[in-house]
Amino acid sequence: MWRHTLAQIPSTFGKLVYISSLRDTNTGRYEHHGLSQIFGEEETDQALRESHQKTFAEWLSYDLARQKEDLERYLSSFQVDKRTILATWIRLSPYRNLLPAEAGEPERKLYLADFEAILELLKNEHDVVLTDPDA
């Protein structure tokens, strides 16, 4: 069931976003009603935690070109203008919430460096203009 759900998401980054959304930001526990009904809360938390780590490691294993391609695939799944999404990411940095709690400092730094480099490339490619919210 869980593998089938993840298989429906076409990008690794999209999987990372989805799995991260299942983590309670206050407790760090992963929650999925359907899985919990079948396997229990503890086993569900552990399975989702492992999936998060594995998906994060997979995305980190890609070179920058493949990460960029994967991120563009993710962006293409939205009906919203890419410039809007990119500007929001630059302003709010929601991608920082996608890190697994268990990620070590080197992995955290690599992820952020890679993501922010790709974000800068995409910003330039899509002519993202940031407006000053205080203006």
N, CA, C and O atoms as a GROMACS GRO file, in nm:
protein
  540
    1MET      N    1   0.082  -0.120   0.000
    1MET     CA    2   0.000   0.000   0.000
    1MET      C    3   0.087   0.126   0.000
    1MET      O    4   0.065   0.216  -0.081
    2TRP      N    5   0.185   0.134   0.090
    2TRP     CA    6   0.270   0.252   0.101
    2TRP      C    7   0.354   0.270  -0.025
    2TRP      O    8   0.365   0.381  -0.077
    3ARG      N    9   0.413   0.162  -0.074
    3ARG     CA   10   0.495   0.171  -0.195
    3ARG      C   11   0.410   0.215  -0.314
    3ARG      O   12   0.456   0.290  -0.400
    4HIS      N   13   0.287   0.168  -0.318
    4HIS     CA   14   0.197   0.207  -0.426
    4HIS      C   15   0.169   0.358  -0.420
    4HIS      O   16   0.166   0.425  -0.523
    5THR      N   17   0.149   0.410  -0.300
    5THR     CA   18   0.125   0.554  -0.283
    5THR      C   19   0.244   0.633  -0.334
    5THR      O   20   0.227   0.728  -0.411
    6LEU      N   21   0.364   0.596  -0.291
    6LEU     CA   22   0.483   0.670  -0.334
    6LEU      C   23   0.508   0.656  -0.483
    6LEU      O   24   0.556   0.749  -0.547
    7ALA      N   25   0.476   0.541  -0.539
    7ALA     CA   26   0.498   0.518  -0.682
    7ALA      C   27   0.414   0.612  -0.768
    7ALA      O   28   0.446   0.636  -0.885
    8GLN      N   29   0.307   0.665  -0.712
    8GLN     CA   30   0.220   0.756  -0.786
    8GLN      C   31   0.279   0.896  -0.798
    8GLN      O   32   0.231   0.978  -0.877
    9ILE      N   33   0.382   0.924  -0.722
    9ILE     CA   34   0.445   1.057  -0.722
    9ILE      C   35   0.562   1.051  -0.819
    9ILE      O   36   0.657   0.976  -0.797
   10PRO      N   37   0.558   1.131  -0.926
   10PRO     CA   38   0.657   1.116  -1.034
   10PRO      C   39   0.798   1.167  -1.006
   10PRO      O   40   0.891   1.132  -1.079
   11SER      N   41   0.816   1.247  -0.904
   11SER     CA   42   0.950   1.300  -0.878
   11SER      C   43   0.996   1.261  -0.737
   11SER      O   44   0.916   1.248  -0.645
   12THR      N   45   1.125   1.244  -0.724
   12THR     CA   46   1.181   1.214  -0.592
   12THR      C   47   1.157   1.331  -0.497
   12THR      O   48   1.126   1.311  -0.380
   13PHE      N   49   1.172   1.452  -0.549
   13PHE     CA   50   1.148   1.569  -0.465
   13PHE      C   51   1.002   1.572  -0.419
   13PHE      O   52   0.974   1.607  -0.304
   14GLY      N   53   0.910   1.537  -0.507
   14GLY     CA   54   0.769   1.530  -0.470
   14GLY      C   55   0.745   1.428  -0.360
   14GLY      O   56   0.664   1.452  -0.270
   15LYS      N   57   0.814   1.316  -0.367
   15LYS     CA   58   0.803   1.215  -0.262
   15LYS      C   59   0.855   1.270  -0.130
   15LYS      O   60   0.797   1.247  -0.024
   16LEU      N   61   0.964   1.344  -0.138
   16LEU     CA   62   1.022   1.405  -0.019
   16LEU      C   63   0.923   1.504   0.044
   16LEU      O   64   0.906   1.507   0.166
   17VAL      N   65   0.859   1.583  -0.039
   17VAL     CA   66   0.758   1.678   0.010
   17VAL      C   67   0.642   1.603   0.075
   17VAL      O   68   0.597   1.640   0.183
   18TYR      N   69   0.596   1.499   0.008
   18TYR     CA   70   0.481   1.424   0.060
   18TYR      C   71   0.514   1.359   0.194
   18TYR      O   72   0.438   1.372   0.290
   19ILE      N   73   0.626   1.289   0.200
   19ILE     CA   74   0.661   1.221   0.325
   19ILE      C   75   0.680   1.323   0.438
   19ILE      O   76   0.638   1.300   0.551
   20SER      N   77   0.743   1.435   0.406
   20SER     CA   78   0.764   1.539   0.507
   20SER      C   79   0.631   1.592   0.560
   20SER      O   80   0.620   1.630   0.676
   21SER      N   81   0.532   1.596   0.474
   21SER     CA   82   0.400   1.648   0.515
   21SER      C   83   0.332   1.554   0.615
   21SER      O   84   0.237   1.594   0.682
   22LEU      N   85   0.380   1.432   0.625
   22LEU     CA   86   0.321   1.336   0.718
   22LEU      C   87   0.384   1.344   0.857
   22LEU      O   88   0.343   1.274   0.949
   23ARG      N   89   0.484   1.429   0.870
   23ARG     CA   90   0.553   1.444   1.000
   23ARG      C   91   0.489   1.558   1.078
   23ARG      O   92   0.476   1.670   1.028
   24ASP      N   93   0.450   1.529   1.200
   24ASP     CA   94   0.396   1.632   1.288
   24ASP      C   95   0.510   1.724   1.328
   24ASP      O   96   0.610   1.680   1.385
   25THR      N   97   0.496   1.852   1.300
   25THR     CA   98   0.605   1.946   1.327
   25THR      C   99   0.628   1.971   1.476
   25THR      O  100   0.732   2.022   1.514
   26ASN      N  101   0.532   1.935   1.558
   26ASN     CA  102   0.548   1.955   1.702
   26ASN      C  103   0.612   1.836   1.771
   26ASN      O  104   0.685   1.852   1.869
   27THR      N  105   0.585   1.717   1.720
   27THR     CA  106   0.636   1.597   1.787
   27THR      C  107   0.744   1.525   1.707
   27THR      O  108   0.822   1.447   1.762
   28GLY      N  109   0.750   1.551   1.576
   28GLY     CA  110   0.845   1.481   1.491
   28GLY      C  111   0.798   1.342   1.451
   28GLY      O  112   0.867   1.272   1.378
   29ARG      N  113   0.681   1.303   1.497
   29ARG     CA  114   0.626   1.171   1.464
   29ARG      C  115   0.558   1.176   1.326
   29ARG      O  116   0.499   1.277   1.287
   30TYR      N  117   0.569   1.065   1.257
   30TYR     CA  118   0.505   1.053   1.126
   30TYR      C  119   0.369   0.988   1.147
   30TYR      O  120   0.355   0.891   1.222
   31GLU      N  121   0.270   1.042   1.079
   31GLU     CA  122   0.133   0.993   1.096
   31GLU      C  123   0.068   0.970   0.961
   31GLU      O  124   0.076   1.054   0.871
   32HIS      N  125   0.004   0.857   0.950
   32HIS     CA  126  -0.072   0.824   0.829
   32HIS      C  127  -0.188   0.736   0.876
   32HIS      O  128  -0.169   0.623   0.918
   33HIS      N  129  -0.307   0.791   0.867
   33HIS     CA  130  -0.424   0.723   0.924
   33HIS      C  131  -0.440   0.581   0.870
   33HIS      O  132  -0.457   0.487   0.948
   34GLY      N  133  -0.435   0.565   0.739
   34GLY     CA  134  -0.456   0.433   0.679
   34GLY      C  135  -0.352   0.331   0.724
   34GLY      O  136  -0.387   0.219   0.759
   35LEU      N  137  -0.226   0.370   0.723
   35LEU     CA  138  -0.121   0.278   0.766
   35LEU      C  139  -0.132   0.247   0.915
   35LEU      O  140  -0.111   0.133   0.956
   36SER      N  141  -0.166   0.347   0.994
   36SER     CA  142  -0.179   0.325   1.139
   36SER      C  143  -0.291   0.227   1.171
   36SER      O  144  -0.281   0.150   1.265
   37GLN      N  145  -0.397   0.231   1.091
   37GLN     CA  146  -0.508   0.139   1.113
   37GLN      C  147  -0.465  -0.006   1.090
   37GLN      O  148  -0.513  -0.097   1.157
   38ILE      N  149  -0.375  -0.024   0.996
   38ILE     CA  150  -0.331  -0.159   0.961
   38ILE      C  151  -0.213  -0.205   1.047
   38ILE      O  152  -0.212  -0.318   1.096
   39PHE      N  153  -0.115  -0.116   1.065
   39PHE     CA  154   0.010  -0.157   1.128
   39PHE      C  155   0.033  -0.101   1.268
   39PHE      O  156   0.123  -0.146   1.339
   40GLY      N  157  -0.046  -0.005   1.309
   40GLY     CA  158  -0.025   0.059   1.438
   40GLY      C  159   0.061   0.184   1.424
   40GLY      O  160   0.132   0.202   1.325
   41GLU      N  161   0.054   0.269   1.524
   41GLU     CA  162   0.121   0.399   1.517
   41GLU      C  163   0.273   0.388   1.519
   41GLU      O  164   0.341   0.457   1.443
   42GLU      N  165   0.326   0.302   1.604
   42GLU     CA  166   0.472   0.289   1.615
   42GLU      C  167   0.535   0.238   1.486
   42GLU      O  168   0.634   0.293   1.437
   43GLU      N  169   0.476   0.133   1.432
   43GLU     CA  170   0.530   0.075   1.310
   43GLU      C  171   0.515   0.172   1.192
   43GLU      O  172   0.602   0.180   1.106
   44THR      N  173   0.405   0.244   1.190
   44THR     CA  174   0.384   0.344   1.085
   44THR      C  175   0.488   0.455   1.095
   44THR      O  176   0.547   0.494   0.995
   45ASP      N  177   0.508   0.504   1.215
   45ASP     CA  178   0.608   0.608   1.236
   45ASP      C  179   0.745   0.560   1.188
   45ASP      O  180   0.815   0.633   1.117
   46GLN      N  181   0.783   0.441   1.224
   46GLN     CA  182   0.913   0.387   1.186
   46GLN      C  183   0.925   0.370   1.034
   46GLN      O  184   1.027   0.404   0.975
   47ALA      N  185   0.821   0.317   0.972
   47ALA     CA  186   0.824   0.295   0.827
   47ALA      C  187   0.834   0.427   0.751
   47ALA      O  188   0.910   0.438   0.655
   48LEU      N  189   0.758   0.526   0.795
   48LEU     CA  190   0.761   0.656   0.728
   48LEU      C  191   0.894   0.728   0.753
   48LEU      O  192   0.946   0.795   0.664
   49ARG      N  193   0.946   0.713   0.872
   49ARG     CA  194   1.076   0.772   0.906
   49ARG      C  195   1.185   0.713   0.814
   49ARG      O  196   1.269   0.786   0.761
   50GLU      N  197   1.181   0.582   0.797
   50GLU     CA  198   1.278   0.516   0.709
   50GLU      C  199   1.259   0.558   0.563
   50GLU      O  200   1.357   0.578   0.491
   51SER      N  201   1.135   0.570   0.521
   51SER     CA  202   1.108   0.615   0.384
   51SER      C  203   1.159   0.757   0.362
   51SER      O  204   1.213   0.789   0.256
   52HIS      N  205   1.143   0.840   0.463
   52HIS     CA  206   1.191   0.978   0.454
   52HIS      C  207   1.343   0.980   0.438
   52HIS      O  208   1.396   1.048   0.350
   53GLN      N  209   1.410   0.905   0.522
   53GLN     CA  210   1.557   0.897   0.515
   53GLN      C  211   1.603   0.845   0.379
   53GLN      O  212   1.695   0.900   0.318
   54LYS      N  213   1.539   0.739   0.334
   54LYS     CA  214   1.577   0.676   0.207
   54LYS      C  215   1.553   0.771   0.089
   54LYS      O  216   1.637   0.782   0.000
   55THR      N  217   1.440   0.838   0.089
   55THR     CA  218   1.408   0.930  -0.020
   55THR      C  219   1.502   1.050  -0.019
   55THR      O  220   1.546   1.096  -0.124
   56PHE      N  221   1.532   1.099   0.100
   56PHE     CA  222   1.627   1.210   0.114
   56PHE      C  223   1.765   1.169   0.063
   56PHE      O  224   1.829   1.244  -0.011
   57ALA      N  225   1.810   1.051   0.101
   57ALA     CA  226   1.940   1.002   0.055
   57ALA      C  227   1.942   0.983  -0.096
   57ALA      O  228   2.042   1.010  -0.162
   58GLU      N  229   1.831   0.936  -0.150
   58GLU     CA  230   1.822   0.919  -0.296
   58GLU      C  231   1.837   1.053  -0.366
   58GLU      O  232   1.913   1.065  -0.463
   59TRP      N  233   1.765   1.155  -0.319
   59TRP     CA  234   1.773   1.286  -0.383
   59TRP      C  235   1.915   1.343  -0.370
   59TRP      O  236   1.967   1.404  -0.464
   60LEU      N  237   1.976   1.324  -0.254
   60LEU     CA  238   2.113   1.374  -0.235
   60LEU      C  239   2.214   1.302  -0.324
   60LEU      O  240   2.317   1.358  -0.358
   61SER      N  241   2.184   1.179  -0.360
   61SER     CA  242   2.279   1.102  -0.442
   61SER      C  243   2.282   1.150  -0.587
   61SER      O  244   2.374   1.118  -0.662
   62TYR      N  245   2.182   1.226  -0.627
   62TYR     CA  246   2.178   1.279  -0.763
   62TYR      C  247   2.281   1.391  -0.779
   62TYR      O  248   2.309   1.465  -0.685
   63ASP      N  249   2.335   1.403  -0.900
   63ASP     CA  250   2.418   1.520  -0.927
   63ASP      C  251   2.325   1.641  -0.945
   63ASP      O  252   2.204   1.626  -0.954
   64LEU      N  253   2.384   1.760  -0.952
   64LEU     CA  254   2.302   1.882  -0.959
   64LEU      C  255   2.209   1.883  -1.080
   64LEU      O  256   2.095   1.928  -1.071
   65ALA      N  257   2.257   1.835  -1.192
   65ALA     CA  258   2.174   1.834  -1.313
   65ALA      C  259   2.050   1.747  -1.293
   65ALA      O  260   1.940   1.785  -1.333
   66ARG      N  261   2.069   1.632  -1.232
   66ARG     CA  262   1.954   1.543  -1.209
   66ARG      C  263   1.862   1.599  -1.102
   66ARG      O  264   1.740   1.586  -1.113
   67GLN      N  265   1.918   1.661  -1.000
   67GLN     CA  266   1.833   1.725  -0.898
   67GLN      C  267   1.748   1.834  -0.962
   67GLN      O  268   1.629   1.847  -0.933
   68LYS      N  269   1.810   1.913  -1.048
   68LYS     CA  270   1.738   2.021  -1.115
   68LYS      C  271   1.626   1.965  -1.202
   68LYS      O  272   1.514   2.016  -1.202
   69GLU      N  273   1.657   1.860  -1.276
   69GLU     CA  274   1.557   1.796  -1.362
   69GLU      C  275   1.441   1.742  -1.277
   69GLU      O  276   1.324   1.757  -1.313
   70ASP      N  277   1.474   1.680  -1.165
   70ASP     CA  278   1.372   1.626  -1.076
   70ASP      C  279   1.286   1.738  -1.017
   70ASP      O  280   1.164   1.725  -1.008
   71LEU      N  281   1.350   1.846  -0.979
   71LEU     CA  282   1.278   1.959  -0.923
   71LEU      C  283   1.187   2.023  -1.028
   71LEU      O  284   1.075   2.065  -0.997
   72GLU      N  285   1.235   2.031  -1.151
   72GLU     CA  286   1.151   2.085  -1.259
   72GLU      C  287   1.031   1.995  -1.285
   72GLU      O  288   0.922   2.043  -1.315
   73ARG      N  289   1.050   1.864  -1.274
   73ARG     CA  290   0.938   1.770  -1.289
   73ARG      C  291   0.834   1.797  -1.180
   73ARG      O  292   0.714   1.798  -1.206
   74TYR      N  293   0.882   1.818  -1.059
   74TYR     CA  294   0.793   1.849  -0.947
   74TYR      C  295   0.717   1.979  -0.974
   74TYR      O  296   0.595   1.985  -0.958
   75LEU      N  297   0.788   2.082  -1.016
   75LEU     CA  298   0.725   2.212  -1.043
   75LEU      C  299   0.621   2.202  -1.155
   75LEU      O  300   0.520   2.272  -1.152
   76SER      N  301   0.647   2.117  -1.251
   76SER     CA  302   0.556   2.102  -1.365
   76SER      C  303   0.423   2.039  -1.325
   76SER      O  304   0.327   2.043  -1.402
   77SER      N  305   0.417   1.981  -1.207
   77SER     CA  306   0.294   1.915  -1.164
   77SER      C  307   0.191   2.015  -1.111
   77SER      O  308   0.078   1.976  -1.079
   78PHE      N  309   0.228   2.141  -1.101
   78PHE     CA  310   0.138   2.243  -1.047
   78PHE      C  311   0.078   2.328  -1.159
   78PHE      O  312   0.140   2.348  -1.263
   79GLN      N  313  -0.042   2.376  -1.135
   79GLN     CA  314  -0.108   2.465  -1.230
   79GLN      C  315  -0.065   2.610  -1.208
   79GLN      O  316  -0.093   2.697  -1.291
   80VAL      N  317   0.003   2.636  -1.098
   80VAL     CA  318   0.048   2.771  -1.063
   80VAL      C  319   0.174   2.804  -1.144
   80VAL      O  320   0.254   2.716  -1.175
   81ASP      N  321   0.189   2.931  -1.176
   81ASP     CA  322   0.307   2.978  -1.247
   81ASP      C  323   0.433   2.945  -1.166
   81ASP      O  324   0.438   2.970  -1.046
   82LYS      N  325   0.533   2.891  -1.232
   82LYS     CA  326   0.657   2.853  -1.164
   82LYS      C  327   0.722   2.972  -1.095
   82LYS      O  328   0.782   2.957  -0.989
   83ARG      N  329   0.710   3.089  -1.154
   83ARG     CA  330   0.771   3.208  -1.092
   83ARG      C  331   0.712   3.234  -0.954
   83ARG      O  332   0.782   3.276  -0.862
   84THR      N  333   0.583   3.211  -0.941
   84THR     CA  334   0.517   3.231  -0.811
   84THR      C  335   0.573   3.134  -0.708
   84THR      O  336   0.604   3.173  -0.595
   85ILE      N  337   0.584   3.008  -0.747
   85ILE     CA  338   0.637   2.907  -0.655
   85ILE      C  339   0.781   2.939  -0.618
   85ILE      O  340   0.818   2.936  -0.500
   86LEU      N  341   0.862   2.970  -0.717
   86LEU     CA  342   1.003   2.999  -0.690
   86LEU      C  343   1.019   3.122  -0.600
   86LEU      O  344   1.102   3.121  -0.509
   87ALA      N  345   0.942   3.225  -0.626
   87ALA     CA  346   0.950   3.346  -0.542
   87ALA      C  347   0.910   3.314  -0.398
   87ALA      O  348   0.970   3.364  -0.303
   88THR      N  349   0.809   3.230  -0.383
   88THR     CA  350   0.766   3.190  -0.248
   88THR      C  351   0.874   3.110  -0.179
   88THR      O  352   0.902   3.131  -0.061
   89TRP      N  353   0.936   3.018  -0.251
   89TRP     CA  354   1.045   2.939  -0.193
   89TRP      C  355   1.160   3.028  -0.149
   89TRP      O  356   1.220   3.007  -0.044
   90ILE      N  357   1.191   3.128  -0.230
   90ILE     CA  358   1.301   3.218  -0.196
   90ILE      C  359   1.266   3.298  -0.070
   90ILE      O  360   1.351   3.316   0.017
   91ARG      N  361   1.143   3.345  -0.062
   91ARG     CA  362   1.101   3.426   0.054
   91ARG      C  363   1.085   3.344   0.181
   91ARG      O  364   1.128   3.386   0.288
   92LEU      N  365   1.023   3.227   0.171
   92LEU     CA  366   0.984   3.151   0.290
   92LEU      C  367   1.073   3.030   0.322
   92LEU      O  368   1.068   2.978   0.434
   93SER      N  369   1.150   2.985   0.227
   93SER     CA  370   1.240   2.869   0.243
   93SER      C  371   1.170   2.743   0.296
   93SER      O  372   1.221   2.679   0.388
   94PRO      N  373   1.054   2.706   0.241
   94PRO     CA  374   0.985   2.587   0.293
   94PRO      C  375   1.064   2.458   0.271
   94PRO      O  376   1.039   2.358   0.338
   95TYR      N  377   1.156   2.460   0.178
   95TYR     CA  378   1.238   2.341   0.149
   95TYR      C  379   1.323   2.301   0.269
   95TYR      O  380   1.371   2.188   0.276
   96ARG      N  381   1.344   2.391   0.363
   96ARG     CA  382   1.420   2.359   0.484
   96ARG      C  383   1.345   2.261   0.574
   96ARG      O  384   1.406   2.192   0.655
   97ASN      N  385   1.214   2.255   0.559
   97ASN     CA  386   1.132   2.165   0.641
   97ASN      C  387   1.129   2.022   0.587
   97ASN      O  388   1.063   1.936   0.645
   98LEU      N  389   1.198   1.998   0.479
   98LEU     CA  390   1.195   1.865   0.417
   98LEU      C  391   1.305   1.773   0.468
   98LEU      O  392   1.307   1.654   0.436
   99LEU      N  393   1.395   1.827   0.546
   99LEU     CA  394   1.506   1.748   0.599
   99LEU      C  395   1.456   1.648   0.703
   99LEU      O  396   1.380   1.684   0.792
  100PRO      N  397   1.500   1.523   0.693
  100PRO     CA  398   1.467   1.428   0.800
  100PRO      C  399   1.539   1.470   0.928
  100PRO      O  400   1.650   1.522   0.923
  101ALA      N  401   1.477   1.448   1.041
  101ALA     CA  402   1.538   1.484   1.169
  101ALA      C  403   1.671   1.411   1.189
  101ALA      O  404   1.761   1.463   1.255
  102GLU      N  405   1.682   1.292   1.133
  102GLU     CA  406   1.801   1.211   1.152
  102GLU      C  407   1.916   1.249   1.059
  102GLU      O  408   2.026   1.194   1.071
  103ALA      N  409   1.894   1.341   0.968
  103ALA     CA  410   2.000   1.380   0.874
  103ALA      C  411   2.115   1.445   0.951
  103ALA      O  412   2.093   1.530   1.037
  104GLY      N  413   2.235   1.404   0.917
  104GLY     CA  414   2.353   1.461   0.981
  104GLY      C  415   2.386   1.598   0.926
  104GLY      O  416   2.332   1.640   0.823
  105GLU      N  417   2.472   1.667   0.993
  105GLU     CA  418   2.509   1.803   0.951
  105GLU      C  419   2.567   1.807   0.809
  105GLU      O  420   2.531   1.897   0.733
  106PRO      N  421   2.655   1.713   0.770
  106PRO     CA  422   2.706   1.718   0.632
  106PRO      C  423   2.595   1.702   0.528
  106PRO      O  424   2.596   1.770   0.425
  107GLU      N  425   2.499   1.614   0.555
  107GLU     CA  426   2.387   1.594   0.461
  107GLU      C  427   2.299   1.718   0.456
  107GLU      O  428   2.252   1.758   0.350
  108ARG      N  429   2.277   1.778   0.571
  108ARG     CA  430   2.196   1.901   0.577
  108ARG      C  431   2.261   2.012   0.493
  108ARG      O  432   2.195   2.079   0.414
  109LYS      N  433   2.390   2.028   0.513
  109LYS     CA  434   2.462   2.134   0.440
  109LYS      C  435   2.462   2.106   0.290
  109LYS      O  436   2.442   2.198   0.211
  110LEU      N  437   2.484   1.982   0.252
  110LEU     CA  438   2.484   1.946   0.111
  110LEU      C  439   2.347   1.971   0.048
  110LEU      O  440   2.337   2.030  -0.060
  111TYR      N  441   2.243   1.926   0.115
  111TYR     CA  442   2.107   1.946   0.065
  111TYR      C  443   2.078   2.095   0.045
  111TYR      O  444   2.032   2.136  -0.062
  112LEU      N  445   2.106   2.175   0.146
  112LEU     CA  446   2.077   2.318   0.137
  112LEU      C  447   2.161   2.386   0.030
  112LEU      O  448   2.111   2.471  -0.044
  113ALA      N  449   2.288   2.350   0.021
  113ALA     CA  450   2.375   2.410  -0.081
  113ALA      C  451   2.326   2.373  -0.221
  113ALA      O  452   2.315   2.459  -0.308
  114ASP      N  453   2.296   2.245  -0.241
  114ASP     CA  454   2.246   2.200  -0.372
  114ASP      C  455   2.114   2.268  -0.405
  114ASP      O  456   2.097   2.323  -0.514
  115PHE      N  457   2.022   2.264  -0.311
  115PHE     CA  458   1.889   2.318  -0.339
  115PHE      C  459   1.896   2.468  -0.368
  115PHE      O  460   1.832   2.516  -0.462
  116GLU      N  461   1.971   2.540  -0.289
  116GLU     CA  462   1.978   2.684  -0.309
  116GLU      C  463   2.051   2.721  -0.437
  116GLU      O  464   2.019   2.823  -0.499
  117ALA      N  465   2.147   2.640  -0.479
  117ALA     CA  466   2.213   2.663  -0.609
  117ALA      C  467   2.113   2.641  -0.723
  117ALA      O  468   2.107   2.720  -0.817
  118ILE      N  469   2.036   2.535  -0.714
  118ILE     CA  470   1.935   2.506  -0.816
  118ILE      C  471   1.828   2.614  -0.816
  118ILE      O  472   1.782   2.657  -0.922
  119LEU      N  473   1.788   2.656  -0.699
  119LEU     CA  474   1.687   2.760  -0.687
  119LEU      C  475   1.736   2.890  -0.753
  119LEU      O  476   1.658   2.958  -0.820
  120GLU      N  477   1.861   2.921  -0.736
  120GLU     CA  478   1.918   3.041  -0.800
  120GLU      C  479   1.917   3.026  -0.952
  120GLU      O  480   1.884   3.120  -1.024
  121LEU      N  481   1.953   2.908  -1.001
  121LEU     CA  482   1.947   2.883  -1.145
  121LEU      C  483   1.805   2.898  -1.199
  121LEU      O  484   1.783   2.965  -1.300
  122LEU      N  485   1.711   2.837  -1.131
  122LEU     CA  486   1.571   2.845  -1.175
  122LEU      C  487   1.518   2.987  -1.167
  122LEU      O  488   1.440   3.030  -1.252
  123LYS      N  489   1.558   3.058  -1.065
  123LYS     CA  490   1.518   3.199  -1.052
  123LYS      C  491   1.562   3.278  -1.175
  123LYS      O  492   1.484   3.356  -1.230
  124ASN      N  493   1.684   3.256  -1.218
  124ASN     CA  494   1.736   3.327  -1.335
  124ASN      C  495   1.670   3.278  -1.464
  124ASN      O  496   1.636   3.359  -1.551
  125GLU      N  497   1.652   3.148  -1.477
  125GLU     CA  498   1.591   3.092  -1.598
  125GLU      C  499   1.447   3.138  -1.617
  125GLU      O  500   1.402   3.157  -1.730
  126HIS      N  501   1.376   3.156  -1.507
  126HIS     CA  502   1.234   3.191  -1.515
  126HIS      C  503   1.209   3.340  -1.488
  126HIS      O  504   1.095   3.383  -1.470
  127ASP      N  505   1.316   3.417  -1.484
  127ASP     CA  506   1.305   3.562  -1.464
  127ASP      C  507   1.219   3.597  -1.342
  127ASP      O  508   1.128   3.679  -1.350
  128VAL      N  509   1.250   3.534  -1.231
  128VAL     CA  510   1.176   3.561  -1.108
  128VAL      C  511   1.219   3.697  -1.054
  128VAL      O  512   1.338   3.723  -1.033
  129VAL      N  513   1.121   3.782  -1.034
  129VAL     CA  514   1.146   3.914  -0.978
  129VAL      C  515   1.088   3.914  -0.837
  129VAL      O  516   0.970   3.889  -0.817
  130LEU      N  517   1.174   3.943  -0.742
  130LEU     CA  518   1.129   3.947  -0.603
  130LEU      C  519   1.090   4.090  -0.568
  130LEU      O  520   1.165   4.184  -0.591
  131THR      N  521   0.972   4.102  -0.512
  131THR     CA  522   0.927   4.234  -0.470
  131THR      C  523   0.956   4.249  -0.322
  131THR      O  524   0.952   4.152  -0.246
  132ASP      N  525   0.984   4.370  -0.282
  132ASP     CA  526   1.012   4.398  -0.142
  132ASP      C  527   0.879   4.410  -0.069
  132ASP      O  528   0.800   4.500  -0.098
  133PRO      N  529   0.852   4.318   0.026
  133PRO     CA  530   0.722   4.323   0.095
  133PRO      C  531   0.705   4.448   0.181
  133PRO      O  532   0.593   4.482   0.218
  134ASP      N  533   0.815   4.516   0.212
  134ASP     CA  534   0.808   4.637   0.294
  134ASP      C  535   0.792   4.764   0.210
  134ASP      O  536   0.775   4.873   0.263
  135ALA      N  537   0.798   4.746   0.078
  135ALA     CA  538   0.790   4.865  -0.010
  135ALA      C  539   0.648   4.912  -0.027
  135ALA      O  540   0.623   5.010  -0.098
   0.00000   0.00000   0.00000
